[in-house]
Every structure is written in structure tokens, then in C-alpha cells.
Amino acid sequence: MKTNIAVAAAIATVMTMGVADMAEAKKKKEKCYGVAAAGQNDCGNLAGTHSCAGQSEVDNDIGEWKLVESGTCKELGGYNKKEAKKIWKKMQKKES
């Protein structure tokens, strides 16, 4: 009988963890520019020099983005696409 209770408790724990993971996955995400560590970006950049995840070469590059939970980008010190693009364009003009 004790074995059945232990097995039931273990199954309940695993199922609860699965539900929590699903709830986390369903949270809304947003692109946050300027917060990705080198090699930790999610997909392409503003410059168009690559189109794959994990190819950023510099920490916190304004042209690289990472998916973050909605509403947390500013807290992380990041920018939305419109803001990042404006900053990126200013940087390009200074380099010219």
C-alpha cells in the first residue's frame, strides 16, 4: 500500500511539473534588442549579416535580439525593434 502512495505521489509531482512548464511556454514573448550575449541571439540581426540564432559576436549588440517575457525588455535594458533600428541607424551614420 505504501508503494502505491509513493508511486501516486511521484506521478502527481511529474504531472504538476509538466503543467507548470506548459504554462511557462504559453507566456507571451517579445523581441528585445540589445540584451543578447555573444552567441545567444535568437535569429537574424538588423544589419542582415546573418539570419541564424547563436551568431552574434558581441554582448548586447543593439542589432541583435532575444525573445524575452513580454513587459521585461525595458527592465533588462533592451529596446523594441523600432527603437533599436533608430539607434542602429545613428551608429551607422557615425561610422560613415
N, C-alpha and C positions, 0 to 999 in steps of 0.2 A: 504494500500500500504506500509506504514512504517513497518507493521508487517512482510510482505513478505521480505522486505530488511533485517530486523533483523534476520529472520529465515535463509535466504540465507547466511548471514554473519556468523552466528553460525555454519551452516553446513560446510562452507568453512574452518573455523577455525579448526573444528574437523577433517576434511579430511586432512588438512595440517599437523596436529599433527600426524596423522596415518602414513603419508608418511615419516615424519621425523623419527618416531620410526622404521619403516621398514628399512630405510637407515642405522640407527644405528645398527640394528640387523645384517645387511649384512656385516659390517666391519669385517675384518679378525681378528681372535683372536689367541693367543698363550698361552701355559702353561708357567707360571712364578713361579719358585720355590723360597721359602724363603720370600714371601711377604704376605702370608695369616695370618690374625689374628686368634687367637684361635677360633675354631668353625666356621670359614669362608672359609675353604678349599673347593676346588672343586674335589671331588672323592678321590681315593686311594693315598697312600703315597709311598715313595721309600722303606721304611722298610717293607712294606707289612703287617703292623699290623692292617690296616683297609682298606676297599675298598669303603667307602661311604663319601659323602660330609658332611661337618659340624662336623667331628670327630677329628679335630686337637685339641690338648690340650695346645699348646704353641704358642704365637705370633711369626711369622717369622721363624718357624721351616724350616730348609733347605730341609727337605724331603717332605714338603707339598707344594702344588701348587694351583694357582688360575688362571683362564682364564683372560687375560688382552688384551687390544687392541694391535695388532702387532706393534712392534717397541717401546713399552713403558716399557718393563720389566726392562731394564737396568736403566732407569730413576727412577724406583720405588725401585731400589736397589736389584733387583732379578737376578736370573740365569736361563739359559736354562737347560734342563734335563741333558745333558752331563756334564756341569759344576757342577750342584748340586750333581749329582751322585759321582763325583770325590771328592768333599768336604765332602759329607756324608761318603764315604768310609774311608777317612782320619780320620774323627771323630770316626768312629767305631774302627779303629786300636788303637787310643789313649785310648779308653775306655777298651781295652783288656789287 
